[in-house]
Amino acid sequence: MLTLNQAYESLYFELKEYERLGIPIFMEGYLVSPLQIVLAHMIRETGVYTYMRDYEMNEEGDVEKLGFHKVHQ
């Protein structure tokens, strides 16, 4: 089982790969960096919401855009 820090590090490197592939990452409609997503996940640990991923695909089934949306628990 991953520690919380390992989970954040894993998320960061996963999102960096999407960024390297040229896939834009959005949070609540704003273009953001992988670090901004990880920091938002770290902050939300004390809140009453979480983030849901939204993958937008093209006709070939490839990810074109990745979004994160706040969801209240």
Helices and strands as residue ranges (DSSP letters): H 4-20, E 25-27, E 30-31, H 34-44, E 49-57, E 63-72
